[in-house]
């Protein structure tokens, strides 16, 4: 070989290495058995060792437990000539959460059984997004709260690029029941493996979600081999418990989100409604025939729902019920939470999500506050002065226009201000913590207590606690449920840690979904201050407060929320 040819080959090699390092911190070659056979780059930055020390080690143990099986499934499904689109994974840490990284890779045609991976420390916005996502604690999949906005972002991007994009809605009936019959470690392994399998089928490994107990959604490109996925799921069930596979019933439907003539906004609306209908009715509620027909019908129903919602807000066609919150140590009433019930029996969660999506949530929140003010005014005439918590959407808290309208409304009767507690809910992620933090400070300066709802449901809860100076936090009900169903000390340790943190900050704690005396006793032992749940009382239209609290009625001076123009955010 001539010197010129050799020099050209070296130049070509260096050029490709330079291209690789322009997008990655570490390059690795991994064998079919998962062993690392080559590594170069910033190994010390990512793993705390030299690249030579990585060679011969297994890749799996270097990845955090929840992401490990996901990555192994991803590699196992990688065909020759295909590549892994960049996905966010977490490295294993020494007793602490490891670093977030972005991983990509491929399997070259002439190197079957070898995987070429590029790994980089996750930089904004990938790290911010991954940290703030709420995830289902069993599967590691996106929780329903965050699946829709993430899927909508991915859908818009795919449509801009002209990429194929579909959503598969999957029911695995019997899976949760099977998991509950297993010991703690086996339960965690089964549900983690299921989550890893579904993530591996999704776009970028981060657009699969758990919608309800046995209902899952996957946003993906191309077609999913549903038969192969079903066999894999049954194998996981059989590995956990012999003969368990026959107990599972799998049903699915797939919608093509590239239907002709639909705008990006229409496709996102149709997808959102499909997910919500699936959560309530399963795949049976999506049996429309063709994909194009499905999306058009879903879009039509979405438009009708928005029309009904506007009427509901303007005419206040909803009722209020009140659920008590009591001290766990003395069982004395502390306050009530006001909950909305709609005349058509529709889901409050779905309606609120829709209101947020079409920017009606501010008007809706004001209408609810007015109904609670009417209730308190009538109670005062009866010699009763209860305190009532009113839910405000995180979207509303980001708007200075909304806060000004809210303060104007409450300012009509300042005697009631200290009787109203505001509970900040997070049906979708709060993106502007500066505005939300200013709003919380203003409401507290006006004499209101403020509570942060669903604390611990996602990593974002802790940045919220740092930015929002609240008086109480309501611990997510999943921790209460896990007290008696989980054998893992880890779950209880996390709960104790959250309570300790709140006490150190001087913040009161409320636990929801308490149904048994045993749960109440355990939560009190953990140091939680207040409890809410059917053990203490179901939501009632006329809760018993020293002779009864009258139900909300209309009347009095009223600021029509529909007349107040609210922007998405100011």
C-alpha positions in Angstrom: 0.0 0.0 0.0 1.5 3.4 -1.0 2.1 6.1 1.5 -0.5 8.3 -0.2 -3.2 5.6 0.1 -2.3 5.0 3.7 -2.5 8.7 4.5 -5.8 9.0 2.7 -7.2 6.1 4.8 -6.0 7.8 8.0 -7.5 11.1 7.0 -10.8 9.3 6.2 -10.7 7.6 9.6 -9.9 10.8 11.4 -12.7 12.6 9.6 -15.3 10.0 10.6 -14.1 10.1 14.2 -14.3 13.9 14.2 -17.8 13.7 12.9 -18.8 11.2 15.6 -17.3 13.3 18.4 -19.0 16.5 17.2 -22.2 14.9 18.4 -21.0 12.5 21.2 -18.8 12.4 24.2 -18.1 8.6 24.2 -18.0 6.0 21.4 -18.4 2.3 22.2 -18.6 -0.9 20.3 -20.7 -3.6 22.1 -20.8 -7.3 21.3 -23.9 -9.4 21.0 -23.4 -10.6 24.6 -23.5 -7.0 25.9 -19.8 -6.8 26.5 -17.9 -3.7 25.6 -15.1 -4.5 23.1 -14.0 -0.9 22.3 -14.4 2.5 23.8 -12.9 6.0 23.2 -13.7 9.4 24.5 -14.8 11.0 27.8 -15.2 7.8 29.8 -14.0 9.5 33.0 -16.5 12.3 32.7 -19.4 9.8 32.3 -18.3 6.7 34.2 -15.4 7.9 36.4 -12.8 5.6 34.8 -10.5 5.4 31.8 -11.7 4.0 28.5 -9.4 1.0 28.9 -11.2 0.1 32.1 -14.5 -0.1 30.2 -13.3 -2.8 27.8 -14.5 -6.2 28.8 -17.2 -4.9 31.1 -20.9 -5.5 30.5 -22.9 -2.5 29.3 -26.0 -3.4 31.3 -24.7 -2.7 34.9 -23.5 0.7 33.7 -27.1 1.8 33.1 -29.6 2.7 35.8 -32.0 -0.1 36.7 -35.1 1.3 35.2 -33.4 2.2 31.9 -31.3 -0.9 31.7 -33.9 -3.3 30.4 -35.2 -0.7 28.1 -31.8 -0.3 26.5 -31.2 -4.1 26.3 -34.6 -4.5 24.6 -33.7 -1.6 22.2 -30.5 -3.4 21.2 -32.2 -6.7 20.8 -34.7 -5.2 18.4 -32.1 -3.4 16.4 -31.9 -4.9 12.9 -28.8 -4.9 10.7 -28.4 -1.6 9.0 -30.9 0.1 11.3 -30.1 2.8 13.9 -31.3 3.9 17.3 -32.7 7.4 17.2 -31.3 9.5 20.1 -32.9 8.5 23.4 -32.4 9.8 27.0 -31.2 7.3 29.6 -29.7 7.5 33.0 -26.4 6.0 34.0 -26.0 3.9 37.1 -24.9 6.0 40.2 -23.2 5.1 43.4 -26.2 5.3 45.7 -27.4 8.4 44.0 -29.2 9.1 40.6 -26.7 8.8 37.8 -26.1 11.3 35.0 -28.6 11.7 32.3 -27.2 10.9 28.8 -28.4 10.9 25.2 -27.6 7.6 23.4 -27.7 6.8 19.7 -26.4 3.9 17.8 -26.5 1.5 14.8 -25.8 -2.0 13.7 -23.6 -2.1 10.5 -24.4 -4.5 7.7 -20.9 -6.0 7.7 -20.7 -6.2 11.5 -23.8 -8.3 12.5 -24.0 -8.8 16.2 -22.0 -5.7 16.9 -23.6 -2.4 18.1 -21.9 1.0 17.7 -23.1 3.4 20.3 -22.6 7.1 20.8 -23.1 8.5 24.3 -23.3 12.1 25.4 -24.1 13.9 28.7 -27.7 15.2 28.3 -27.7 19.0 27.8 -30.7 21.3 27.8 -33.4 20.9 26.7 -33.1 17.1 26.8 -32.1 17.0 30.5 -34.7 19.5 31.6 -37.5 17.6 29.8 -36.4 14.2 31.1 -36.1 15.5 34.7 -39.5 17.2 34.7 -41.5 14.3 33.2 -43.9 12.6 35.5 -43.5 8.8 35.2 -45.5 5.9 36.4 -43.7 4.5 39.3 -44.2 0.8 38.3 -43.3 0.9 34.6 -41.1 4.0 34.2 -43.4 5.1 31.3 -44.7 8.6 31.0 -47.6 9.2 33.3 -50.9 10.2 31.6 -50.3 13.9 32.7 -47.2 14.2 30.6 -47.8 11.7 27.8 -50.2 13.9 25.9 -48.0 17.1 25.7 -44.9 15.1 24.9 -46.7 13.1 22.2 -48.2 16.3 20.8 -44.7 17.8 20.5 -43.4 14.7 18.8 -46.4 14.6 16.5 -45.9 18.2 15.3 -42.2 17.6 14.7 -42.8 14.4 12.8 -45.4 16.2 10.6 -43.0 19.1 9.9 -40.4 16.5 8.8 -42.9 14.5 6.8 -42.2 11.5 8.9 -44.7 8.7 9.4 -46.3 8.8 12.8 -48.9 6.6 14.4 -50.3 6.0 17.9 -51.1 2.5 19.2 -53.4 2.2 22.2 -52.9 -1.1 24.0 -55.0 -2.8 26.7 -53.2 -5.6 28.6 -56.2 -6.8 30.7 -55.1 -8.8 33.7 -51.5 -7.5 33.9 -52.0 -5.3 37.0 -53.9 -8.1 38.7 -51.1 -10.5 38.0 -48.5 -7.9 39.3 -50.4 -7.5 42.6 -50.2 -11.3 43.1 -46.4 -11.2 43.0 -43.9 -10.5 45.7 -42.5 -7.0 45.7 -39.3 -7.6 43.7 -41.0 -9.8 41.1 -43.8 -7.3 40.7 -41.2 -4.5 40.1 -39.3 -6.7 37.6 -42.4 -7.6 35.6 -43.8 -4.1 35.4 -40.4 -2.6 34.7 -39.8 -5.1 31.8 -43.2 -4.3 30.4 -42.4 -0.6 30.5 -39.0 -1.2 28.9 -40.6 -3.2 26.0 -43.1 -0.5 25.2 -40.6 2.3 25.5 -38.4 0.5 23.0 -41.2 0.6 20.4 -41.8 4.3 20.8 -40.3 7.3 19.0 -37.0 8.2 20.7 -37.8 5.9 23.5 -39.8 8.6 25.4 -43.3 8.6 23.8 -44.9 5.6 25.5 -47.2 6.2 28.4 -49.4 4.5 31.0 -52.9 5.9 30.5 -54.8 3.9 33.1 -54.4 0.7 35.1 -54.1 -1.8 32.2 -54.0 0.8 29.3 -50.9 2.0 27.5 -50.2 4.2 24.6 -47.2 4.2 22.2 -46.4 7.0 19.6 -44.3 5.4 16.9 -43.2 5.6 13.3 -43.9 2.7 10.9 -45.7 -0.4 12.0 -45.4 -2.3 15.2 -45.3 -6.1 15.1 -48.2 -6.5 17.4 -48.0 -10.3 17.2 -44.4 -10.3 18.3 -45.0 -7.8 21.0 -47.9 -9.9 22.3 -45.6 -13.0 22.4 -43.0 -11.0 24.3 -45.6 -9.8 26.9 -46.9 -13.3 27.4 -43.3 -14.6 27.9 -42.7 -11.9 30.5 -45.9 -13.0 32.3 -45.0 -16.7 32.1 -41.5 -15.9 33.5 -43.1 -14.2 36.5 -45.7 -16.9 37.1 -46.2 -20.2 35.2 -49.4 -20.3 33.2 -50.0 -16.6 33.8 -49.8 -15.8 30.1 -53.3 -17.3 29.5 -54.8 -14.8 32.0 -53.8 -11.8 29.9 -56.1 -10.4 27.2 -54.5 -8.0 24.8 -56.4 -5.6 22.6 -55.1 -2.8 20.5 -56.0 -0.2 17.9 -53.6 1.9 15.8 -54.4 5.4 14.4 -52.4 6.9 11.5 -51.9 10.6 12.5 -50.9 11.6 9.0 -54.5 11.7 7.6 -54.9 14.0 4.5 -56.4 17.4 4.9 -55.8 17.6 8.7 -53.8 20.4 10.2 -51.2 19.8 12.9 -53.6 21.3 15.4 -56.5 19.1 14.3 -54.3 16.0 14.4 -53.1 16.9 17.9 -56.7 17.5 19.1 -57.9 14.2 17.6 -55.0 12.3 19.2 -55.7 13.9 22.6 -59.4 13.0 22.5 -58.5 9.5 21.3 -56.3 9.0 24.4 -59.0 10.4 26.7 -61.7 8.2 25.2 -59.4 5.2 25.4 -58.8 5.8 29.1 -62.5 5.7 29.8 -63.8 3.1 27.2 -60.8 1.1 26.1 -60.2 0.1 22.5 -64.0 -0.6 22.1 -64.6 3.2 22.2 -62.3 3.7 19.1 -63.9 1.2 16.7 -64.7 3.6 13.9 -63.5 1.7 10.9 -60.9 3.4 8.7 -58.1 5.5 10.2 -59.2 8.6 8.2 -62.8 8.1 9.4 -61.6 7.7 13.0 -59.6 10.9 13.0 -62.4 13.0 11.5 -65.0 11.6 13.9 -62.6 12.2 16.8 -62.0 15.8 15.7 -65.7 16.4 15.3 -66.3 15.2 18.8 -63.5 17.4 20.1 -65.1 20.4 18.5 -68.5 19.5 20.1 -66.8 19.1 23.5 -65.2 22.6 23.2 -68.6 24.1 22.4 -70.2 22.3 25.4 -67.3 23.4 27.6 -67.8 27.1 26.6 -71.5 26.8 27.5 -70.6 25.1 30.8 -68.2 27.9 31.8 -70.5 30.8 30.8 -73.6 29.4 32.3 -71.9 27.7 35.3 -73.5 24.3 34.5 -71.7 22.4 37.2 -72.1 21.6 40.9 -69.7 21.6 43.8 -69.1 18.9 46.4 -66.9 19.1 49.4 -64.6 16.5 51.0 -63.2 16.9 54.5 -59.5 17.1 55.4 -58.8 16.3 59.0 -55.9 16.2 61.4 -54.5 12.7 61.6 -53.6 13.1 65.3 -57.0 14.3 66.6 -59.3 13.7 63.6 -60.6 17.2 63.8 -61.8 19.0 60.7 -59.2 21.3 59.3 -60.8 22.3 56.0 -62.8 21.0 53.0 -61.7 20.6 49.4 -64.1 21.9 46.8 -64.6 19.4 43.9 -66.4 20.0 40.7 -69.1 17.7 39.4 -70.7 18.1 35.9 -74.3 17.7 35.0 -73.6 15.2 32.3 -71.5 13.1 34.7 -68.4 13.7 32.6 -64.9 13.3 34.1 -63.6 16.4 35.8 -60.1 15.5 34.9 -60.9 15.2 31.2 -62.8 18.5 31.2 -60.1 20.4 33.0 -57.5 19.0 30.5 -59.7 20.1 27.6 -60.1 23.6 29.2 -56.3 23.9 29.5 -55.9 22.8 25.9 -58.3 25.4 24.5 -57.2 28.1 26.9 -60.5 28.3 28.8 -59.0 27.2 32.1 -58.7 30.7 33.6 -62.4 31.4 33.0 -63.3 28.0 34.4 -61.2 28.5 37.6 -62.8 31.9 38.2 -66.3 30.4 37.9 -65.4 27.8 40.5 -64.0 30.4 42.9 -67.2 32.4 42.6 -69.3 29.3 43.4 -67.2 28.7 46.5 -67.5 32.3 47.6 -71.3 32.0 47.3 -71.1 28.9 49.5 -69.0 30.6 52.1 -71.3 33.7 52.2 -74.4 31.5 52.8 -72.5 29.5 55.5 -71.6 32.8 57.2 -75.3 33.7 57.4 -75.8 30.4 59.3 -73.0 31.3 61.8 -70.5 28.9 60.2 -67.0 29.9 59.0 -65.5 26.8 57.3 -62.2 26.9 55.3 -62.4 25.6 51.8 -59.6 24.7 49.4 -60.2 25.6 45.7 -58.2 24.1 42.9 -56.3 26.4 40.5 -54.7 25.0 37.4 -50.9 25.5 37.1 -51.7 27.2 33.7 -53.8 29.8 35.5 -51.1 30.5 38.0 -48.7 31.4 35.1 -51.0 34.2 34.0 -50.7 37.6 35.6 -54.0 38.6 34.0 -55.7 35.7 35.7 -54.2 36.6 39.1 -55.4 40.1 38.7 -59.0 38.9 37.8 -58.9 36.5 40.7 -57.9 39.2 43.2 -60.6 41.5 41.9 -63.2 38.8 42.3 -62.2 37.9 45.9 -61.8 41.6 46.7 -65.6 42.0 46.6 -65.7 40.3 50.0 -62.4 40.5 51.9 -64.0 38.9 55.0 -64.0 35.6 53.1 -60.3 35.8 52.1 -58.9 33.8 55.0 -61.5 31.1 54.5 -60.3 30.3 51.0 -57.2 28.1 50.5 -55.8 27.7 47.0 -54.6 24.3 45.9 -52.2 24.5 42.8 -52.9 21.5 40.6 -50.6 20.2 37.9 -52.7 18.5 35.2 -50.0 19.7 32.8 -46.5 20.9 33.6 -45.9 24.4 34.9 -43.4 25.9 32.6 -43.1 29.4 34.0 -42.1 29.0 37.6 -41.2 32.7 37.9 -44.8 33.8 37.2 -46.3 31.0 39.3 -44.0 31.8 42.2 -45.0 35.5 42.1 -48.6 34.5 42.0 -48.2 32.3 45.1 -46.5 35.1 47.0 -49.3 37.5 46.1 -52.0 35.2 47.2 -50.3 34.5 50.5 -49.7 38.3 51.0 -53.5 38.6 50.6 -54.1 36.2 53.5 -54.6 32.9 51.7 -52.9 29.7 52.4 -51.6 27.9 49.3 -51.2 24.1 48.8 -49.2 22.2 46.2 -51.1 19.2 44.9 -49.7 15.8 43.8 -46.3 16.3 45.5 -43.9 13.5 44.6 -45.7 12.5 41.4 -42.7 13.6 39.3 -39.2 15.0 39.6 -40.7 18.4 38.8 -42.3 18.5 42.3 -39.0 19.4 43.9 -38.2 22.4 41.6 -41.8 23.5 42.3 -41.2 23.3 46.0 -38.1 25.4 45.5 -39.9 28.0 43.4 -43.3 28.1 45.1 -43.4 29.2 48.7 -46.4 27.2 49.8 -48.0 26.4 53.2 -48.9 22.8 52.5 -48.2 20.0 50.1 -50.6 17.2 49.2 -48.6 14.0 48.8 -49.6 12.0 45.7 -52.1 9.2 46.4 -49.8 6.6 44.7 -47.6 6.6 47.8 -50.6 5.9 50.1 -51.7 3.0 47.9 -48.1 1.7 47.9 -47.9 1.6 51.7 -49.8 -1.7 51.9 -49.1 -3.2 48.5 -45.4 -2.7 48.3 -42.9 -4.8 50.3 -40.0 -2.5 49.3 -38.5 -0.4 52.1 -37.4 2.0 49.4 -41.0 3.3 48.8 -41.5 4.0 52.5 -38.0 5.6 52.8 -38.9 8.0 49.9 -42.2 8.9 51.7 -40.4 9.5 55.0 -37.8 11.7 53.1 -40.5 13.8 51.6 -42.1 14.4 55.0 -38.8 15.2 56.6 -38.0 17.7 53.8 -41.4 19.4 54.3 -41.0 19.6 58.1 -37.5 21.1 57.7 -39.0 23.8 55.5 -42.0 24.4 57.8 -44.5 23.1 55.3 -47.6 21.1 56.4 -48.3 17.8 54.7 -51.6 16.3 53.6 -52.1 12.6 52.4 -55.0 11.8 50.1 -56.8 8.6 49.2 -56.9 7.2 52.8 -59.4 4.4 53.0 -58.3 2.3 56.0 -57.3 2.9 59.6 -54.1 1.1 59.0 -53.2 3.6 56.3 -54.1 6.4 58.6 -51.9 5.0 61.4 -48.9 4.5 59.2 -49.1 8.0 57.7 -49.4 9.5 61.1 -46.4 7.5 62.2 -44.5 8.9 59.3 -45.3 12.4 60.6 -47.9 13.5 58.0 -50.2 16.2 59.5 -53.5 15.8 57.7 -55.5 13.2 55.8 -58.2 13.1 53.1 -60.1 10.1 51.9 -63.2 8.0 52.3 -62.1 6.9 55.8 -62.9 10.5 56.9 -65.8 11.3 54.5 -66.9 11.1 50.9 -67.4 14.3 48.8 -70.9 15.6 49.7 -73.0 18.4 48.4 -74.0 19.3 52.0 -71.0 18.5 54.3 -71.7 18.5 58.0 -70.3 21.5 59.7 -72.0 22.2 63.0 -75.4 21.7 61.6 -74.6 21.6 57.9 -73.0 23.7 55.2 -75.4 24.9 52.5 -74.7 23.9 49.0 -73.4 26.4 46.5 -76.1 28.6 44.8 -75.9 31.4 42.3 -76.7 35.0 43.1 -75.1 38.1 44.4 -72.6 40.3 42.6 -71.0 38.3 39.9 -68.1 38.9 37.5 -68.9 36.9 34.4 -65.6 35.0 33.8 -66.4 34.7 30.1 -66.2 38.5 29.9 -62.6 38.6 31.2 -60.1 38.1 28.4 -57.3 35.9 29.4 -54.2 35.2 27.3 -52.4 31.9 27.4 -49.7 33.7 29.5 -48.6 37.2 30.0 
